[in-house]
């Protein structure tokens, strides 16, 4: 069984490093699980919907980290933490070893696509199409719900801009 939340005494003895991205990843997941996304934002409260919301918040954090030279390595570690978590989630759902790799590859591709779509949406000032395609899987929600998610993610993006990478890595999201 894999240890998920820190090192045991044996790991510390052997000089293993604690996962520096874990506090930030946990903060991302907590933010993505906030009720308002699913209530006011009408994000489907399903396994897919929760994955999509985690991927959305994670994308905005990763976009922030890529905006400065010191953020590249921590962003890569954050992506690794995402893969590790998704691997564990798939196994808990009963998906076997052979299929898990295929699912993980697909999830990483989906994350990469979302990063590009949200980056483009921020650049053009219109996140709506990227949200409908990636968060609602092409099925547009009510305009007020889309506006809620768009405005909430835009506010997160703006607030992240002023937060040092070291603060983010400590698990402190604005």
Buried (B, 14 or more C-beta within 10 A) or exposed (E): EEEEEEBEEEEEEEEEEEBBBBBBBBBBBEBBBEEEBBEBBBBBEEEEBBBBBBBBBBBBBBBBBBEEEEBEEBBEBBBEBBBBBBBEBBEEEEBEEEEBEEBBEEBBEBBEBBBEBBBEBBEEEEBBEBBBBBBBEEEBBEEEBBBBBBEBBBEBBEEBEEBEBEEBBEBEBB
